[in-house]
Amino acid sequence: MTAHDIRAAALKATRERDSQGKRRRVLEVLESLQRSGNRITFARVAKEAGVSNWLTYSPGLREPIEAARRQQEEHGIEATADAVPPQSRVSNASLKTDLALARQQVKELREERNRLRDRLRLQLGAELDRTRSGELIRRVDELSGENASLTKEIQQARTDNRALRATAEGLQDDLTAARQSLRKMMRNT
């Protein structure tokens, strides 16, 4: 074995020990997070173990982390205050202020919605009135035309009725006269 081979073997052994140490730290951090009930994420495990994110996704580490996450989901474990970095924590007063602002904004939006709804209702009512009045005018004109036509027909029917009555009376008179003539003829024979 050459000096180069010896150094390469030593370097390889050192890297292997370093890799095993990192993997051991990842598993220790994972176990610690599980005991404390803190929310487990790949990024959090990597950060607390002092390793890169890609190492937590490597075979042999990914599986236990995923299993721990599933177990937390099954048990409904939420992130504790320790899981939130201090710069991301929000005070109760700040949350109350945000809630008050949100409520005020909701109130203003509801008022605006109601105003817009009323305006729309009025506008639609006016539009309906315009449409209805136009339709009503058209319908009244149509009915007036039909009424005039029917009035003419009635007048014509009355005129025809009078003429027919006069004709009927004339025919009645002719029939009566014909009967009388027939009777006279029968008496004379």
Secondary structure, 3 states (H helix, E strand, C coil): CCHHHHHHHHHHHHHHHHHHHHHHHHHHHHHHHHHHCCCCCHHHHHHHHCCCHHHHCCCCCHHHHHHHHHHHHHHCCCCCHHHCCHHHCCCHHHHHHHHHHHHHHHHHHHHHHHHHHHHHHHHHHHHHHHHHHHHHHHHHHHHHHHHHHHHHHHHHHHHHHHHHHHHHHHHHHHHHHHHHHHHHHHHHC
